[in-house]
Amino acid sequence: MRLILDEMYSPTIAAVLRERGHDAISAAERDDLRSATDAAIFDVMQDESRAIVTNNVRDFVPLAQRALQSGATFCGIIFTSERSVPRNRASSGNLIALLEALLVAHPEEAVPAGVIWLTPSPAS
């Protein structure tokens, strides 16, 4: 699985995943994606066969629905929430661990069922 992290996440997360051998980029790292619309990022996701990591449910669910209604497929959306996976330095290690576990479990596959919610296990 290949990832693109939405701009709301630190590019350091993508860098750490790459250091660990995973194909991950951050929208904030690329000039063509920095400040791009969600629709433009969704198109790049498809062109590059990447699943997106985002907490932007409001914008990405309609994009996915439109793609499916038109008969297209998409590489997947990995949603997080501020409650279960806060976006701060203290929890970035947790997000990296959760993403790495997902990448290891599905190295060549798309996101199972197209959309998943990334949540820590109860023991986390």
N, C-alpha and C positions, 0 to 999 in steps of 0.2 A: 504494500500500500504506500502510496506517495501522498504527502500532506502539504497543505498550504495553511499557515496560521493567519487568521484575520489580524488586521492592524491593532486590535485591542490588546494583543499579547506581545510581550517583549520578544524582539528578534533573537535574544539570547536563548530562548527555548528551542527555536529551530536550529540554532548553531550547536547546542548541546546534543540534540537528536542526530544531527549530521556527524558530529564527532563520534557518536556511538554506532555509526554505520547506516543510518536511516536517511531516506530521501525526504527531507523536510525543508520548506522555505517559509519565509515570513513575507507577508504583503508589504511590510514596512521596509524590507531590504531591497525591494525592486522598484526602480523608477516608474515602470509601467503599471504597477499596482498600488503604489503609495497614493493615498487619497482618491483611488478609483471608486466608482460606484459599485454597489453590491452586484448589480447585473453584470458589470464588466468583469468583476472577480469571478462570478459564477461561470462566465464564458471561458475565462482562462482555466478554471478548474477542469472544464470539459476538454479543452484543447490539450492540456498537459496531463490529463488523467490523474488529477489530484482530488483527494477529499479535503474539505475545508474544516478547520477547527474554529468555531465561533460561538458566541453566546447571543448572536443577533437572530433570534427566532423570528421576530416580526418581519424581517426582510427576506431571510433565506427560505422559510417555508413556502411563501407564495412563489418564489422563483423555482423551487423544486416542483411544486404542484403544476405550474405552467409547463415545465419541461415534460413531466409525466403525461399531462393532458394532450400535449402535442405529439406524443409517441416517442419522445426522446428519452434517453436515460441520463443519469448523472452519476458522478463518481462517489458521491456520498457527502453527508454532512455529519460532523461530530459536534454535537451541542454540549456546552458546559453551562453551568449557572453560577451566579455569584455566591449563592448559598452553599452549594456543594463543592465548588472549585473556585474559590475567590481569586481574583486577578491582582495579586500582590507578590512582592518579593518573597515573603515568608512561605507562600504556598506554591511557588514556581517549581520547586523540587517535586511536590506531589503531582502537579500537572505533567511534568516530564515523565515521572514514573508511570502514570496512568496511560499516557500516550505511547510510551515505549512498550508497555504490556500489550496494548492493542496492536501495535505494529508487529510485535513478535508473534502474536496469535494469528495475525492475518497478513503475512509478509507479501504475498502476491495478489491478494484478493481485494475487492472493493469493500466498502463499509457494509457489513451485514444488514440487509433489509433497507439499505439506502440512507437511513437516518438512525443514529444512535445518540443516547445521552450518556456522556462520560461522567460517571459518579464513582467516588471512592468506595471501596468495600467497607462494610460495617466495622471491620477491625482497624481501618486506616485512621 
